[in-house]
Amino acid sequence: MTQVDAMKEIERLKCLNQPVRKLNVAAYARVSTESDRLRHSLAEQISRYSTLIRSTPQWTFAGIYSDEGISGTGMAKRTGFLKMLQDCEDGLIDIILTKSIQRFARNTVDLLKTVRHLKDIGVEVRFERENISTFSKEGELMLSILASFAQDEARSISENVKWAIHKRFENGIPQCRFNVYGYRWKDDVLVPVTAEAETVRVIFGLYLSGMTMAQVAANLNSSGKRTRNHRPWSEDGVRRILGNRIYAGELLLQKQYRPDSFPKRSVNNRGEIPMFLVRNSHDPIVDLSTWEAAQAEKERRHALGASCHPTTFSGRIRCGQCGCNYHRKLKRDSSVPYWFWTCRGKEENKNCSSVDFKESVIEAACACVLKMDGFDKDAFLNKVRRITVQSEDLLVFSFQDGTEVPLHWNLTSRRRRLNGMFPTILCGTCGAPYRRRNYTLASGEQVRKFCCSEGRGHEVITEDEIKDLLKDRNLSAAESMTIDRETLTLNIRDGSRETIQRREAQCRNR
């Protein structure tokens, strides 16, 4: 027998002193209210899990995460829970211990989504009361069933709480002691604070005297008055004061509600469920007639189209189609933001197709009707009662003396302009549009000139010369005009042209 034929003998040698990796173990605890009893329960959970983890040789303590006074139906506000999930993502936790499914999450969708993701990244969750591990075969099935029970229990509790709140409202009792400027709670009754109550009366008085909300806020700040938090008054703060009927001695309950238990979100009650008006619930700061007068004044200004910052035209531009007033808006998405006026009825879907106007064009229209070189606010307010937008090319000015003056628009592909306003001015050398520039002579006189926007050295023409050249001409059919050294050419929309010699006008000027 050869050496090769001999039977081989193989002996497995055991690895001695093989290191055993310890698992990083953390715990999560939560209570949903801040009562002393549950706060003590949270402390007990933290203490017990800390002791358990530290006393287990195969475990390394990875921390205790907790949330106090926060519901388990959502995750957005659970800072401790979110911090724990982030540490799991960073590989700092292998096992999470928690008392029960309800402590971890009451929302079935959130629960299953979270534990599945943790399982995918190698993190086990153990629920002590249910004796379930997410790493076991039956773990997810049991979690789905028990989590559904927990969610139904949360929904039942939510409905019971809603019922109790509704009964309180029916009895005229608010749900909680809310903070409101001008009052403090004494026992269960709102009691006026003298200094703040006086400020509230000033707000109502100034607003009813004709001031805007912004002006009322500025008046309060200039007089040294501040809010409860010692901050300057703002327009929104004044608006909230004026709209709160609590200052008339009344409480309006259930102004907001939660339509669903999951997710928990509050929406304004616009008549979907009953509201409760409690009259004479506390001492008023202003009488009911004053409060109602303020609401009527707000409605009146709104109907006039007045914005938060009324201007010269607020309440004076009316749509001839739907009868609503125009109001002022800021065009922000333009390269150069500008103010324009639009029909309020068109925005409220009243089947109105009225046109919008730049504020600068409205001012030019007023100057044209009043036969003035520029817009004069005082002259407009003294003479013009209303501007009616009859159509896309017709404005009707109604004067204080009862007369009416129609003003027609010329509509081009590029812009809307008035009869009597210059058409677009083009350079005869390069074809670029002209821009108006203001110059001050040595004598102090202001002169307006039109210059080519593309470069220097091209022909310049004064506004007075253009007026002289176009005197007694109907410009309604003119699309544009071209300027060169010798002539001014009117380009008519039908393709024809009318040439005017500049030298004759210059000689007449001399």
VEXKOLDO-205552 format. One record per residue: x, y, z of N, C-alpha, C in turn; residue in three letters. Coordinates in steps of 0.02 Angstrom, whole numbers, plus 32768, in hexadecimal, padded with zeros to 4 digits. Layout:
residues N
XYZXYZXYZAla;...
END
This chain:
residues 510
802B7FC48000800080008000802C803D8000Met;801B80697FD2804380A67FCC802A80DA7FFDThr;8052810E800180408145802F8002816A8018Gln;7FF6816A7FD47FBB818D7FB97F7C81697FCDVal;7F8081247FD17F4480FD7FE17F3081028029Asp;7F5B811B80537F4B8121809B7F12815380A4Ala;7EE4814480D37EAA816F80E17EC181B08101Met;7EA781E980E57EB9822A81017E9082378140Lys;7EAF8254816F7E8D826781AD7E8E82B381B4Glu;7E5082D381B97E4A831D81BE7E28832D81FFIle;7E47835782247E2B836B82657E1B83B68262Glu;7DDB83CB82737DC6841182757DDC842F82B7Arg;7E00846682B37E18848782F07DE984C282FFLeu;7DCD84C183397DA084F7834E7DC785388359Lys;7DA5856F83457DC385B1834F7DBA85C58397Cys;7DEF85D083B77DED85E383FE7DE8862F8405Leu;7DC2864484397DBC868B844B7DA086B58410Asn;7D6D869883EC7D4E86BD83B67D2686F783D3Gln;7D31873483BD7D0F876D83DB7CC4876D83C8Pro;7C9A877C83F87C52878083ED7C3E87C983EAVal;7C1E87DC83B27C0A882383AA7BCD883283D4Arg;7BD1886683FC7B98887B84247B6988A483F9Lys;7B28889E84087AF588C283E37AE689058405Leu;7ADF893883DB7ACC897A83F57A80897B83FEAsn;7A6A8983843C7A23897E844C7A0B89C18469Val;79D389D9844E79B48A168467796C8A078479Ala;794C8A36849A79068A2E84AE78E08A6E849CAla;789F8A65848E78758A9F847F78398A9E84AFTyr;782C8AD984CC77F48AE084FB77CD8B1F84E9Ala;778B8B1C84F177618B5684E077238B56850CArg;770E8B93852076CD8B9D853F76AB8BD68519Val;76698BD3851476468C0284E9762B8C3F850DSer;762C8C3F855076178C7B8575764C8C8C85A8Thr;76478CC785C5767B8CDF85F276658CDF863BGlu;76368CB4864B76208CB0869176578C9286BCSer;76548C9F86FD76888C86872B768B8C3A872BAsp;76518C1A872676518BD1872876758BB486ECArg;76678BCD86B076888BB2867576D18BC98670Leu;76E08C04868C77258C19868D774E8BE986B9Arg;77308BD386F177518BA3871C77588B6086F7His;77268B4C86CF772A8B0F86A877638B128676Ser;776D8B4B865677A48B53862777E78B4B864ALeu;77ED8B688685782C8B6086AB78398B1886BDAla;78038AF386CD780B8AAC86DD78238A8486A1Glu;78078A938665781B8A70862878658A7D861AGln;78798ABB861F78BF8ACC861178EE8AA98642Ile;78DC8AA9868279078A8A86B5790B8A3F86AASer;78D28A1E869D78D389D6869578FA89BF8659Arg;78F189E2861F791589CE85E3795F89DC85E9Tyr;79728A12860B79B98A20861579DA89E8863DSer;79B889D3867279D3899D869B79D7895C8674Thr;79A2894C864E79A1890D862879D9890A85F5Leu;79E3893F85CF7A15893E859B7A5B893A85B8Ile;7A68896185ED7AAB8963860A7ABC8921862DArg;7A8A88FD86447A9788BE86687A9C8882863ASer;7A90888985FB7A95885185CB7ADA885185ACThr;7B03881D85B77B49881D85A17B5088248556Pro;7B218808852F7B29880984E67B13884C84C7Gln;7AFB887A84F07AE188B984D77B0D88F484EBTrp;7B0E892584BF7B2E896584CE7AF8899B84D0Thr;7AF889C385037AC489F7850B7ACC8A2C84D5Phe;7A968A3584AD7A988A6584757A6A8AA18481Ala;7A4B8AA484BC7A248ADF84CC79DA8AD084D6Gly;79B88AFE84F779708AFB850179528B3884DDIle;79238B2C84B079028B61848B78BA8B6684A4Tyr;78A38BA384AE78608BAB84CA783E8BEA84AFSer;77FC8BE984B177D28C2284A0779D8C2884D6Asp;77948C6584ED77658C728524772E8CA2850DGlu;76F08C8E851A76B88CB9850A76A98CBE84C0Gly;76BC8C8B849876B28C8C8450768D8C4D843BIle;765B8C56841076338C1E83F9765B8BF083CCSer;76488BB083CB766A8B7F83A176498B75835EGly;76158B9E834E75F38B97830E761B8BB482D4Thr;764E8BD982E176788BF682AD76C18BF682C4Gly;76EE8C06829677358C0682A777568C4A82A1Met;77358C7A828377558CBA8273776F8CDE82B0Ala;774B8CDB82E8775E8D01832477838CD68358Lys;77918C98834977B28C6C837977FE8C70836FArg;781B8CA1838E78628CAE8383788E8C74839AThr;787C8C5683D378A38C1E83EC78A08BE283BDGly;78658BD583A3785C8B9D837578848BA98335Phe;78808BE5831A78A58BF582DD78F08BF282E7Leu;79078C088322794F8C04833079658BBA8333Lys;793B8B8F8350794B8B48835379508B2A830CMet;79218B3B82E079238B21829C79628B388277Leu;79768B76828379B38B8E826379F08B69827BGln;79F38B5B82BD7A2B8B3482D77A2B8AED82BCAsp;79F08AD182AE79ED8A8F828D7A0B8A948247Cys;79FA8AC982247A168AD281E17A628AD881E3Glu;7A7C8AF682187AC48AFF821F7AE78AC28239Asp;7AC38A8B82447AE18A4C825B7AF38A4B82A5Gly;7AD48A7482CD7AE48A7683157AB88A49833FLeu;7A848A2B83227A558A0283487A4889C18323Ile;7A48898983497A378947832C79F3892F8342Asp;79DF893E8380799F8927839C797D896283BEIle;793B896783B57912899983D878E089748405Ile;78E08985844478B089698473787A899D8480Leu;783B89868482780589B4849277CF898D84B7Thr;77A789B184DE77768991850A773F896F84E3Lys;7723899284B076EB8975848B76E689968447Ser;76BB897A841E76AF899783DC769389DD83E2Ile;766789E8841376498A2A841C767D8A5F842DGln;76B08A4B845276E58A7C8463770F8A8D8425Arg;77168A5D83F8773F8A6783BD771A8A908388Phe;76DB8A7E837976B28AA38349766B8A89834BAla;763B8AB8834775F48AA5834375D98AA382FCArg;76008ABB82CE75EC8ABD828876088A808265Asn;75DC8A55824B75F28A17822D76228A2281F3Thr;76128A5281C9763D8A60818E76838A7581A5Val;76868AA481D476C88ABB81EC76EE8A82820DAsp;76CA8A59823476EC8A228257770C89F18227Leu;76E489D781F876FF89A581C9773589C2819DLeu;772C89FF8187775F8A1F815C77A08A268182Lys;779C8A3981C277D98A4481E977FD8A0281F8Thr;77D889D0821177F9899182257814896D81E7Val;77F3897281AE780D89528171784E8973815CArg;785089B58160788E89D7814D78C689C6817EHis;78B789C381BF78EA89B181F07903896A81E5Leu;78D5893E81D278E988F881C4791788F58188Lys;7909891E81567933891F811A797B89358129Asp;79838962815979C6897B816A79E4895481A5Ile;79C3891D81B979E088F081EB79D289048233Gly;799D89288240798C893C8284794D8917829AVal;795188F482D2791A88CD82EE78F388F88320Glu;78B188F18320788689128352786388DC8379Val;786788E083BC784688AF83E8781088D28411Arg;77D388B8840C779A88D38432778E88A6846EPhe;779888C284A97799889A84E67754887D84F7Glu;772088A684F876DE888F850D76C4885984DEArg;76CB8863849C76B18833846B76E187F9845EGlu;771F87FD8478775187CA846F775D87BD8424Asn;776987F283FE777287EE83B677B6880B83A4Ile;77D987E9837778178803835B780D880B8310Ser;7824884282F4781C884D82AD7848881E8283Thr;787787FB82A378A187CC827F78838786827DPhe;784C877A82A1782D873882A1780187318263Ser;77F086F2825277CA86E5821577838701821ALys;776486F98254771F870F825C771A87578275Glu;77538779827A775587BC8297772A87EF8272Gly;773187F38230770D8827820B76C2881A820AGlu;76AE87DB8206766687CB8207764787E18249Leu;766887D0827F764E87E382C1764E882E82C9Met;7682884E82AF7685889782B4764A88B78290Leu;763A889E8254760388BA822D75C188B48252Ser;75B6887B82707577887082947574889C82D2Ile;75A9889B82FA75A788C0833975A9890B832DLeu;75CE892182F975D0896882EB758C898282D5Ala;7566895882B17522896C829D74F7897682DBSer;74FE8949830C74DA8952834A74EE8993836DPhe;752F89A0836E754789DD838F752C8A1B836CAla;752A8A19832875118A53830374C68A5D8310Gln;74A18A26831274598A2C8320744D8A478366Asp;74788A32839574728A4C83D974808A9783DBGlu;74B38AAC83B574C28AF483B274898B1B8392Ala;746C8AFE835E74338B20833D73F88B25836EArg;73EC8AF0839473B58AF083C473C18B2583FASer;73FF8B298411740F8B5C844474058BA28427Ile;741A8BAB83E874138BEC83C773C98BFF83C2Ser;739F8BD083AE73588BDF83A873398BEF83ECGlu;734F8BCD842073368BDC8463734A8C22847AAsn;73888C35846973A08C78847C73798CAD8455Val;736D8CA0841473468CCF83EC73008CD78409Lys;72E28CA0841E729E8CA2843A729E8CCD847ATrp;72D18CC384A572D48CE984E372DD8D3384D5Ala;73088D4484A473138D8A849272D38DA88477Ile;72AF8D82844D72708D9A8431723E8DA98468His;723A8D7E849B720C8D8A84D2721F8DC984F9Lys;72608DD5850172768E12852372608E4F84FAArg;72688E4B84B872548E83848E72088E8F8492Phe;71E28E59849571998E60849B71858E8484DBGlu;71AE8E7C850E71A28E9D854E71C48EE18553Asn;71E28EF8851B72028F3A851B72448F3D853EGly;72668F04854572A68F01856972DE8EF78537Ile;73108F24853373488F1A850473728EDE8517Pro;73968EC384E773BD8E8784F373FA8E94851FGln;74178ECF851974548EDD853F74588F28854DCys;74878F3B857674938F82858674C48F9F8553Arg;74A88FB9851E74D08FD684E974E7901C84FCPhe;751D903384DC7536907684E8751890A684B5Asn;750190DF84CC74E5911284A074F6915684BBVal;750C9183848E751F91C684A374E391EA84C0Tyr;74EE920D84F974B992338519749892108553Gly;74A591CE855A748491A8858F74B7917C85B3Tyr;74A6916985F074C891358616749491098635Arg;74A790CA86417479909B8661747B90A386ADTrp;744190A786CB743A90A587137408906F8723Lys;74219039874173FA8FFB874773E88FE48700Asp;73A88FE286EE73938FCD86AC737290058685Asp;7382904386987361907D8679739790AC865DVal;738A90C8862173B690F9860473AA913E8623Leu;73DF915D863A73DA919E865B740491D18634Val;73E8920B8622740E923C85FB744A92588622Pro;7480926585FD74BB9287861874B792D08604Val;74BA92FD863374AA9343862874D2936285EFThr;7515935C85F1753F937D85BE7533935F8579Ala;7531931D8576752792FC853574E19309851AGlu;74AF930B8547746B931985317466935E8512Ala;748A938E852E748993D1851174A793D284CBGlu;74DD93AA84C074FA93A6847D74C99387844CThr;74A393558462747193378436743D936B8421Val;74279394845073F593C88440741393FB840EArg;7453940B84177474943983E87475941B83A2Val;748393DA839C748593B9835B744293BE8338Ile;740C93AE835B73CA93B2833D73B993FA832APhe;73CB942A835673BB946F834973DF948A830CGly;7420947B83067447949482CD74309475828CLeu;741F9435828D74099414825073C694308238Tyr;7398943B8267735794568254735A94A08240Leu;739194C1825373999507824073B3950E81F8Ser;73C594D581D873DB94D78193742194BF8186Gly;744894B081BA748C949981B1748C94528196Met;74C19441817074CB93FC815B74EB93D68195Thr;74EC9394818F750A936B81C47555937A81CBMet;75769386819375BD9396819575C893D981B8Ala;759C940981AB75A2944A81CC759494468216Gln;7564941B8229755594118271759293F48294Val;75B293C2827575EE93A48292762693D8829AAla;76309401826676639435826A7653946882A0Ala;7614947982A9760094A882DE760F948C8323Asn;7600944C832C760E942C836D7658942C837CLeu;7680941B834A76C89417835476E6945C8362Asn;76CD948F833F76E894D3834A76D694ED838FSer;769F94D483AB768C94EA83EF76AB94BF8425Ser;76D69490841276FA9467844376D5942A845BGly;769D9418843E767893DD84537696939F8434Lys;76959369845A76B2932A8443768192F18451Arg;768E92B884307665927D843A7675925E847EThr;76529227848E765E920584CD76A691ED84D2Arg;76C491DA8499770A91C28498773C91FB848FAsn;772592398499775092748496776E927E8450His;7747926B841D775D927483D8773492AB83B7Arg;774D92C98381772692FC835E76E792DE8340Pro;76B49308833A767692F2831B767F92EA82D0Trp;765D92B982B3765E92AE826B761792B2824FSer;761392B6820F75D292B881EE75A9927981FDGlu;75C9923E81FC75A69200820B758C91FF8253Asp;75B4921B8281759E921E82C7755F924882CFGly;755D928082AD752192AB82AF74E692878290Val;74F19263825974BB923F8238749D920A8267Arg;74C791E7828B74AE91B482BA748591D382F2Arg;749A920D830B7474922F833F742F92428326Ile;742D926082EB73EE927882CF73BE923F82BFLeu;73D8920582AE73AC91CE829A7398919F82D2Gly;73B291AA830E73A5917C834673699195836EAsn;73329170836D72F69185839072FB917C83DCArg;7333916283F2733C915A843B733C919E845DIle;735091D48438735292178456730C9235845FTyr;72D9921484407294922A844B727292018481Ala;729991D984A7727D91B284DD7260917084C7Gly;72739157848B725791198471729090E88461Glu;727F90A8846672AE907384557291904B841BLeu;72B8904083E772A5901583B072CF8FD583B5Leu;72AD8F9E83C572CF8F5F83D372CC8F318397Leu;72FD8F05839173058ED4835B73118EF78318Gln;733D8F29831873508F4B82DA737E8F1F82B0Lys;739D8EEE82D073C68EBD82AC73B38E7782C3Gln;73C38E46829A73B48E0082AC73E48DD28287Tyr;73E68D93829C740F8D61827C73E28D318256Arg;73E58D31821373B88D0781EC73C68CBC81F4Pro;74058CAA820174178C63820674438C588242Asp;74428C1C825B746F8C0A829374B68C03827BSer;74C08BEB823C75028BE2822075038C0181DAPhe;752F8C2E81CB755D8C4E81FB75398C848222Pro;75588C97825A753A8CCB8284754A8D0F8267Lys;75198D2F824A75228D72822F74E28D998239Arg;74E88DD8824974AF8E03825574A18E2E8218Ser;74628E378208744D8E6181CF741A8E9381E8Val;74148ECC81C573E28EFE81D8739C8EE481CAAsn;73708EF081FA732B8EDB81F373058F0F81C9Asn;72F38EFB818D72CE8F28816172868F108158Arg;726B8EF5818E72268EDE818D721E8E948186Gly;72568E6E818472508E26817E72318E0681BCGlu;72418E2281F772248E0A8236720C8E47825DIle;71E08E3D828E71C38E7782B171F88E9F82D8Pro;71ED8EE082DC72138F0C830971E38F25833FMet;71FF8F3C837671D78F5183AF71EA8F9883C3Phe;71B98FC583C271C3900A83D571A99014841BLeu;71D79026844871C59030848F71C3907B849BVal;7188909684A6718090DE84B2718890ED84FCArg;71A29129850A71AB9141854F71D3910F8579Asn;720690F2855A722E90C1857F726090E385ADSer;726F912385A072A0914885C87294919385BCHis;72B891BD85E072B0920585D772CD921C8594Asp;72A79242856D72C0925A852C72F092958535Pro;731D929E8504734992D885027329930E84D6Ile;730992FA849F72E393298475729C930E8472Val;726C933B8469722693248466721A93018423Asp;71E492D9842171D692B083E671CA92DA83A8Leu;71AB931483AF719E933E837571DF93578356Ser;7212936683807253937C8366727593448340Thr;72719308835B729092CE833A726E92C182F7Trp;722C92C382F6720792B782B8721592EF8285Glu;721E932D829D722E9363827072729358824FAla;72A2933D827572E4932E825972E092F88224Ala;72B592C5822F72AE929081FD728D92AC81BEGln;725B92D781C7723A92F5818D726A93218166Ala;72969345818872C8936F816772F993448140Glu;730D930C815B733A92DF8136731892C580F7Lys;72D892B380FC72B4929B80C172AE92D3808DGlu;72A1931080A5729A9348807772DB93548050Arg;7313935380747353935E8053736493268023Arg;735292E98037735F92B0800B733592B67FCBHis;72F792CB7FD272CB92D27F9872E493097F68Ala;7304933B7F85732093717F5C7360935C7F38Leu;737A93227F4A73B8930C7F2C73F593287F4EGly;73ED93447F89742693617FAC7454932A7FC5Ala;749493327FB974C593027FD174DA93158017Ser;750B92EF8031752492FF8074754593438076Cys;755D935A803C757C939C8037755893C48001His;751E93E2801174F794067FDE7520943D7FBEPro;751494477F7D7536947C7F58750294AA7F3AThr;751A94D77F0F74EE95097EF074B394E97ECBThr;74BF94B07EAA748B94917E80745F945F7EA5Phe;746E94507EE47447941E7F0973FD94317F0CSer;73D294047EF5738B94107EF67371943D7EBFGly;739C94527E8F738894817E5B738B94637E15Arg;73A194257E0E73A294047DCC737093CA7DCDIle;733E93CD7DA37309939B7DA2730793777D60Arg;72F993367D6372F3930D7D2672AE93177D07Cys;72AD93257CC7726D932D7CA5724B92EC7C94Gly;726F92B27C9A725192717C8A722C92537CC6Gln;724F924C7CFE7230922A7D38721D925A7D70Cys;7232929A7D6C722092CA7D9F724C92CB7DDCGly;727E929E7DDF72AB929D7E1872E092D47E12Cys;730092E37E49733593157E49737892F57E38Asn;73A3931D7E1B73E893087E0F7410930F7E51Tyr;744292E57E59746F92ED7E9174B792E67E7BHis;74E392FC7EA5752A93047E93755192C57EA6Arg;757E92B07E7975A992767E8675EF92857E6CLys;761E92607E87766492687E737679922F7E45Leu;769292407E0B76AB920E7DDB76F491FF7DEELys;76FF91C57E0D774191B57E28776C918E7DF7Arg;774C91667DCA7773913B7D9E778C915E7D60Asp;778891A07D5E77A391C77D2777EC91D87D35Ser;781191E67D00785891FA7D0A785C923A7D33Ser;782A92657D2A782592A17D5377DF92A07D73Val;77D8928E7DB37796928A7DD3777092CD7DCEPro;772F92C97DC5770793057DBF76C192F97DDBTyr;769E932F7DEC7659932C7E037629932C7DC9Trp;75F493057DCE75C093067D9B757C92FF7DBDPhe;7547930D7D977503930B7DB174DB92D77D8ATrp;74B692AD7DAF749092777D91744C92727DB2Thr;741C92587D8E73D792537DA673D2921D7DDCCys;73B4922E7E1473AC91FD7E4A737B91C67E36Arg;734891D87E0E731891A67DF8733891717DCBGly;736991867DA2738C91557D7773B191227DA2Lys;73CE91387DD973F2910B7E0573C390DC7E2BGlu;738590F27E35735490CA7E58732990A07E29Glu;734190967DEC7321906B7DBB72D9907F7DACAsn;72CF90BE7D9E728C90D67D8C728490DC7D40Lys;72A790B37D1B72A290B37CD272AF90F87CB5Asn;72E391187CD072F5915B7CBA733691587C92Cys;7337917A7C5A737391797C2F739191BE7C28Ser;738B91E77C5B73A4922C7C5873F0922C7C54Ser;740B92647C3E7454926A7C34747492887C72Val;74B5927C7C7974DD92987CB0750292D57C96Asp;751593007CC67538933E7CB3757393497CE2Phe;75AC935C7CC575E393737CEF75CE93B47D11Lys;75E693BE7D4E75D493FB7D7275F094387D4DGlu;762994327D2E7646946B7D0A761B947F7CCESer;75FB944D7CAF75CF945C7C76758F947E7C8EVal;757494697CC77539948A7CE4754A94D37CF4Ile;758494DF7D0F759995247D1E759E954D7CDEGlu;75BA952E7CA975BF95527C69757A95617C4DAla;754B95327C567507953D7C3E74E695787C62Ala;74F1957B7CA374D595B37CCA74F395F67CB4Cys;753495F77CA8755596347C91753A96497C4EAla;752C96187C23751296277BE074CC96457BE5Cys;74A096287C0D745B96407C14745996847C35Val;7484968E7C67748596CE7C8B74AD97037C66Leu;74CB96EF7C2D74F3971D7C03752B973C7C2CLys;755297107C4C758C97257C7475CA97027C5AMet;7604971F7C66764297017C4E765396C07C73Asp;763E96BB7CB0764B967F7CD8761396737D08Gly;761496387D2975DF96267D5775E296517D96Phe;75A9966C7DAB75A496947DE7757196747E15Asp;7586965A7E4D755B96367E7B752296617E94Lys;7532969D7EAA74FF96C97EC774CA96DC7E92Asp;74E196EB7E5574B296FC7E20748496C27E10Ala;74A096857E107477964A7E03744296407E38Phe;745696457E787427963A7EAF73F1966F7EB0Leu;740296AC7E9E73D196E27EA073A196E17E65Asn;73B696C67E2C738D96CB7DF0736D96897DDALys;739096507DE3737896107DC9735795E87E00Val;731A95D17DF272F695A87E237302955E7E17Arg;7304954A7DD8730C95037DC9732794FA7D82Arg;734D94C37D78736294AD7D357340946A7D28Ile;731C94667CF172FA94277CE0731C94087CA3Thr;732F93C97CA8734E93A57C71731693867C49Val;730093A87C1372C793907BEC72DA93557BBFGln;731593567BA4732C93207B79737793217B78Ser;739492F57B4E73DD92F27B4D73FC932F7B2CGlu;73D493597B0B73F193947AEB73CC93D47AFCAsp;73A593D47B34737F940F7B46737B94187B92Leu;739194527BAA738994677BEF735994A27BF1Leu;732E94A57C24730094DD7C2C730F94FE7C6FVal;7321953E7C6D733095647CA972F095897CBFPhe;72DA957B7CFC72A0959E7D1972B995D37D49Ser;72A896127D3B72C1964A7D637290965B7D9CPhe;72AB96807DCC728396937E06724796BD7DF3Gln;724B96E37DBC7213970E7DA871DF96E97D7FAsp;71E696A67D7771B5967E7D5471C496727D0BGly;71F596927CEF720796877CA9723096487CA1Thr;7230962D7C63725795F17C54728095FD7C15Glu;72BE95E37C1672EB95EC7BDD730695A77BCAVal;72F7958F7B8C7313954F7B75735B95577B5EPro;738395247B6973C895257B5473D794E27B32Leu;73EC94E47AF373F794A77ACD744194927AD2His;7449944F7ACE748C94317ACE749E941B7A88Trp;74DE941C7A7874F893FC7A3C751993BB7A51Asn;750493837A34752093427A457551932C7A10Leu;758F93207A2475C2930679F675D892C37A10Thr;760392A279E9761B926079FE764A92647A38Ser;7665929F7A45769892A47A79767F92C67AB8Arg;765092F57AB3763D93197AEF75FA933D7AE4Arg;75DC93547B1A759F937A7B1875B093C37B25Arg;759793F17AFB75A694377B05756894617AF7Arg;756B94A17B0B753294CF7B04753694F77AC4Leu;74F9950B7AAB74F8953E7A777518957D7A94Asn;7544959C7A6F756695D77A8875AB95C67AA2Gly;75B895857AB175FB95707AC67623955E7A88Met;766595667A8C768F95597A52768F950E7A42Phe;768F94FC7A01769D94B679EF76E594A579FFPro;76F6946779F8773B94517A027769947779D3Thr;77A1949179EF77D094B879C7780C948B79B6Ile;781C948779767853945C795F788A94877940Leu;78C79470794679019493792B7906948678E0Cys;790D94BC78B8791494B5786F79579499785BGly;79889499788779CB9480787679D294357882Thr;79BB941E78BE79C593D778D0798393B278DCCys;794B93D578E1790A93B578EC78FA93A67934Gly;792693B77963791A93AA79AA78E793DC79C6Ala;78C293C979F9789293F87A1778B594307A3CPro;789394687A4078AC94A27A657895949E7AAETyr;78BC94BE7AD978AB94C37B2078AA950D7B33Arg;787C951D7B60787695637B7578A895727BACArg;78C895AC7BA878F895C27BDA78E596097BF0Arg;78EF96187C2F78E3965B7C49792696807C51Asn;792896BE7C39796596E77C3E795397297C61Tyr;798497437C86797B97837CA779AA97B67C88Thr;798F97EB7C6C79B8981F7C4D79D8984B7C82Leu;7A0898757C6B7A2B98A17C9A79FB98D07CBDAla;79C498E17C9B7992990E7CB9796698EA7CECSer;796E98A77CF2794498817D20790798637D00Gly;78FA98727CC078C098587C9E78C9980D7C8EGlu;789397E87C98789397A07C89788097947C40Gln;78A8976E7C1C789A975E7BD6789A97127BCEVal;786796F87BAA786296B17B9C787896A47B55Arg;78A796757B4D78C096627B0C78BB96177B03Lys;78B496027AC478B395BB7AB378F395A97A8FPhe;791595757AA8795695617A8E795495177A7BCys;797D95037A4A798294BD7A36799E94937A6FCys;797F945A7A7B7994942F7AB379D394077AA4Ser;79E994067A647A2193DB7A517A6493FF7A50Glu;7A66943F7A4B7AA7945F7A497AA394AA7A41Gly;7ADC94CA7A4E7AE095137A477AEE952679FEArg;7AE3956679EF7AF0957F79AC7AB5957A797EGly;7A81955379927A45955079697A19958D7978His;79E89597794F79C095D47953799995D87995Glu;7997961579B17973962479EF793B965579DEVal;7901964B79FF78C8967879F278A796887A35Ile;789196C67A3B787196DB7A7A782796CB7A78Thr;780996C77AB377C196B97AB8779996F37A9AGlu;77AF97307AA4778B97697A88778B97677A3CAsp;77C397527A1E77C5974F79D57795971A79BAGlu;779196E079DE776396AC79C8771B96C479CCIle;770A96E77A0376C697027A0976B7973379D1Lys;76E8975B79BF76DE978C798A76D4976A7947Asp;76FC9737793976F7971478FA76B696ED78F3Leu;769D96D3792A766096AA7928762196D07939Leu;76269712793C75ED973A794F75B49730791DLys;757797287939753A97227911753996E378E6Asp;756196B078F87560967278D2753F963A78FCArg;7518961178DC74F995D878FD752B959F78FFAsn;753F958C793B757395597943755695147951Leu;7514950E794D74F594CE7960750A94957933Ser;751A94A478F3752D946F78C47578946478C0Ala;759F948C78E575E8948878E07603944F790BAla;762B942478ED764B93ED7911768B94047933Glu;76B2942E791076F29447792A770694837900Ser;773D94A37914775894DA78EB77A494D478ECMet;77C294E678B3780A94DF78AA7829952578A5Thr;785F952F78CA7881957078CD78C4956C78AAIle;78D1959A787C791595A47862792395EF7860Asp;795A96037842796F96497847793F96787823Arg;7921966277EC78F8968F77C478AD968777D0Glu;7897964B77E1784F963E77E1783896187820Thr;77F8961A782B77D495F0785A77A095C97831Leu;77A5958778317779955E7807774895377832Thr;77079540782776D3951A784976C794D97824Leu;76CE94A1784676C2945F7829767B9448783BAsn;765094487809760994387814760093EC7815Ile;75CC93D5783B75C2938D784275AF936B7801Arg;7593939077D175819371779175BC936C7761Asp;75F8937F777876349379774F764993BA772EGly;761F93EC772E7631942C770F765C9456773ESer;7678948C772376A494B8774A76929501773BArg;769D952B776E76969573776676D69594777EGlu;76F795B97750773795D97761772D96237770Thr;774A963977A67746967F77BB778D969B77BDIle;779896D4779C77DA96F2779B77E8971577DDGln;7821970577F9783497237839784D976A7831Arg;786D977B77FA788B97BD77F3785797F477F6Arg;781A97E677DB77E6981977DD77D398277825Glu;77CD97F4784C77BB97FE789377F2982378B7Ala;7831981278A77868983378C9786A987C78B7Gln;785B988B7877785A98D27863782298F87886Cys;77E898D8788D77B098F978B077C2990678F8Arg;77E898D7791677FC98E0795C782B991C7964Asn;7851992A7930787E99627935785799A4792FArg;
END
